[in-house]
């Protein structure tokens, strides 16, 4: 039987390039949010208040792999005072 790493590598290799790209973009946005929060000495709670959202919503947006919309990215950018993505 193969070990867990071989199994995982096989699963990753089977993922389509589009899904891999989506996950990479999502991870990059999450990392950017985290960086900005740290630079501005803000918590997720502070961000939630600025957005008028619950802490649970902000937690979902800043952990895991959320399916962020352009609207939510724009809202986050405005609340943080920094662009999350540049095109």
C-alpha positions in Angstrom: 0.0 0.0 0.0 1.2 3.5 -0.9 2.0 5.9 1.9 -0.2 9.0 2.5 2.1 11.4 0.7 2.0 9.3 -2.5 -1.8 9.1 -2.2 -2.0 12.9 -1.7 0.4 13.6 -4.6 -1.8 11.4 -6.8 -4.9 13.3 -5.9 -3.3 16.7 -6.4 -2.0 15.6 -9.8 -5.5 14.6 -10.8 -6.9 18.1 -10.1 -7.6 20.2 -13.2 -5.3 23.2 -13.9 -8.3 25.5 -13.5 -9.0 24.2 -9.9 -5.3 24.5 -9.0 -5.3 28.1 -10.2 -8.5 28.9 -8.3 -7.0 27.5 -5.1 -3.7 29.4 -5.6 -5.6 32.7 -6.2 -7.8 32.0 -3.1 -4.7 31.3 -1.0 -3.0 34.4 -2.2 -6.0 36.6 -1.3 -6.2 35.0 2.1 -2.5 35.7 2.7 -2.9 39.3 1.5 -5.8 39.9 3.9 -3.7 38.4 6.8 -0.7 40.6 5.9 -2.8 43.8 5.8 -4.5 42.9 9.1 -1.1 42.5 10.7 0.3 45.6 9.2 -2.7 47.7 10.4 -2.8 45.9 13.8 -6.4 44.9 13.1 -8.2 41.8 14.1 -10.8 39.8 12.3 -13.3 41.3 14.7 -12.2 44.8 13.7 -12.6 43.9 10.0 -16.1 42.4 10.7 -17.2 45.6 12.3 -15.9 47.7 9.4 -17.8 45.5 7.0 -20.9 45.3 9.0 -20.6 41.5 8.9 -20.5 38.8 11.5 -17.2 37.5 12.7 -18.2 34.1 11.3 -18.4 35.5 7.8 -15.0 37.2 8.1 -13.6 34.0 9.5 -14.8 32.0 6.5 -13.3 34.6 4.2 -9.9 34.6 5.9 -9.5 30.8 6.5 -9.8 27.8 4.3 -10.6 28.4 0.7 -13.6 30.8 0.4 -15.4 31.3 -2.9 -15.0 35.1 -2.8 -17.0 37.2 -5.3 -15.7 40.4 -6.9 -18.1 42.2 -4.6 -16.7 40.7 -1.5 -13.2 41.3 -2.6 -14.1 45.0 -3.3 -15.8 45.3 0.2 -12.7 43.8 1.8 -10.4 46.1 -0.1 -12.4 49.2 0.9 -12.6 48.1 4.5 -8.9 47.4 4.7 -7.9 50.5 2.7 -5.7 48.4 0.5 -6.2 46.5 -2.8 -6.4 42.8 -2.4 -5.7 42.1 -6.1 -4.2 44.1 -9.0 -5.1 43.4 -12.5 
